[in-house]
Amino acid sequence: MIRLFVPIALAALTLQSARLQRYADPAGRFTFSYPSAWGAASPGTNNGFRDRLVALGFSAFPSRFKGEAVLSRGFPLIDLQAVGGLYDGLTLEIFPESLRARILDRLPRLTLSNLCDALRQSTHMDPNLPAFASLTPAERQALSQVDAMRNANPRLVECRTDGDTIVFDKERSFRSGDPIQHVYGAVRFLPEPYSTFQLIAGGDVPDRLTLTAIAGVVASFTIQ
């Protein structure tokens, strides 16, 4: 079955027709709207840590792996290992600070024009680069394993660019041979001092309404 994403503008209109809750950042930086059916918004994973300026979870978000609304700065990183472990801020915490910095210095920076391609790829970095020559073979192997983490046999079901936003649905497995999972959501690329506003979720095949609502939430984000 082929599923088509609705344009961001239509997603925003669909969101407006639902019963909405408005979230206003206590620091006065931004606002956005989300479906009231998602429940209460509260601080999410690593809220305010490093470049994860804000992370907000929703008590009744409709997915197995609940999405969080995240405002980030700096190097763009994507939740739920949607682009593998090296592009996931939480996963990167397993590395010492100096190695984390080297990884981010060598990884291709995600942009509006290359995110879809990056989502298609199973790996994103060569552990044999000169920058990693001082690592032991076991450490370089660990780098490769993290790169491919939760990203075996990726298949992009859909990836749509609309303005400054990417909306996508992707199939992947935790490891080769494991059951297929979906990871999906919307990533909006922002001007400095920010880098992205995103909402990524995962689990089973997403329904059209959930994808439309996610796109609408990201479209509603407004910098104050």
N, C-alpha and C positions, 0 to 999 in steps of 0.2 A: 504494500500500500504506500503510495506517495503522499507525503504531507507537505504542504506549502506554507511557509511562514507568511503572515500578513505583514505589510509594511509597518514601520515604527509609528507613523502618524495614525494608522488605523488601530494599532495596538493601544495607543494613548486614548483614542476615542472609546475603545472598548473598555478600558480601565475607568474612564470617566462615567460610563453607564452603570458600573458596578457600585456597590456601597463601599466607600473608601474611608480610610483612616489617613490623616495627614501627619507625617513625622517632621518635626522641626528640630534641627540640631540645637542642643542646649547652648553650644558655643556660638550660634548664629551664623554658621558657615554655609548651611544648605537646608533645603527641604525636599521631600519627595512624598508621593502618595502610594499606598498599597491597599489591596483588598482587605476589608475588615475581617473577612472569613479566615485570613491567615493568623488571626489572634493578636496577642500583644507583642510589641517589639521590645527587645531588651538587649543589653550588651552581649555580643557574640564572642567567637573564638579570637583570642589575642586582640581584643578591642583596645586600640591605642598603643599597641606595641610595635616598635620599629616604624616601618612605613605604612603599616596598616592603621591608618589614622582613625577610622571608625569601622566597626563590624557590628551589625545588628542582626540578631536572629528573630524568628517569628514562631510563636508557640504552637501554631497549628498549620505550619507550612505543608502543602500537599505533596510531599515526596518522601521516599525512604531515606535519602540523604538530604536533610533539610538545607535549603539555600540560605545564605546570609547576604544582606546588602552591605557591600564593602566599599569604602572610599579609601583610595591609596595614593601615595606619592612615590616618586623615585622610579626605580626599575619596575616595569609592569609585571606582576605575578598574578597567576590565575588560580582560583580556588579548586579544591577537590581533585588536584592532580590532572586537571583536564588537558594539560599540555605536558604531562609527565611530571616526575618529582622535582626536577631541577627548576621548574617554573612555578613551584608551589612554595609559598612562604613558610608554611608550617613544616614541610618536609626539609627544607633547607636548614632548619634549626639543628639537624643532626650533625652538621659539619662545624668544625671550629671556625671562629670568625674570620681568620685569615684565608682559609680555603673557601669559605662562602663568598668572600669578596673577589677572589680569583675566578670563581665560577661565574659570578654575575658580570665580571669584566669581559669574559670570553663568550658568554651566551649571546646569540643574536637578540637584539632588543625587539620585543613584540610591538607591533604597530597595527594601525587599521588595515594596512595593505598586506601584511604578512601573517596575521593571526590565523586565517583559515588554513594556509599552507602548514603552519606550525601544528595545528590541531590534527592534520592528516599524518604527520610524521610519528614514527615509533621511537626515534631517538633524536637528540638535538645537539649533542656535543661529542667530539672525539677526545677520549681520555688520554690519548697519546700526544696531545699538543705539548709543545715545549714548556708551557706554563705549568704543566703538571709533572714535569720530569723528575722532580724531587719526591714524588709520591712512590710508595712501595707498589708492587704489582697488585697486592691485595686492596690497597686504597684506590687504585685506578679501577679495579674491578667493581668496587663499591660505588664509585662514581657512575659507572655504566649502569649498574643495577638501579640506582636512584633515578637516573635519566629515564629508564624504561618503566619505572614503578607505576603500577595501575594503568598501564598504557599499552598492553599487549594487543596486537592485531587491530589497531585503530581503524575505524571506518567512519568517515564523515557522512552522516545522513543528509545534512543540510547545513549550509553556512551562508548567511546573507549579510551584506553590507548595506546599511541604510544611514546616510549621513555620517555621523561620528561613532556609529555603533555597529557591533557585530552580534548577530543572533545565531545560535548554532545548536545542533543536536548531533551527538557523536556516540558511536558504539565502541566499546573497548572491554578488555578483560583485565582482571588484577594480575594474572599470570597467564602465559600461553596454556590453553586447555581448560581454563576456568570459565564459568558461565559469563555470558555477555552482560554487561551493564551499560546503561545510558548515562551520559553526563551532558548537561544542556544548560543554556542560559543566555545572558546578554552581557556584553562588555562595552562600555562607553569610554572612549579615549578622551581625556580632558586636558586643557591647557595647564601649564604650571600655575600655581605650585602643586597641583595634583597630577595624577597620571591616569587613573581609571575610577569609574564607578561601575560596579559589577554585581551581578546576582547569579550564582552558579548553583545548580542542584543536580541530583542524580538518583539512579536506581532503575526503575522500570521505564518502559517506553512512555515518554511524556505525552499528555493529551494536549490538544490544540489550545484549549482555554488556559491551561497553566503556562504554556509558552507565550501566549499572547499577553497574559497578565505580567509575566516577568519582563517582557519587552516594554510594556507600558510603564512599569515601575521605573525602569532605567530611563525611559524617555521623560518621565515626570521630574527627574532630578534637576534641581535648580540651585545654582550657586548664588548666595546672597551678597 
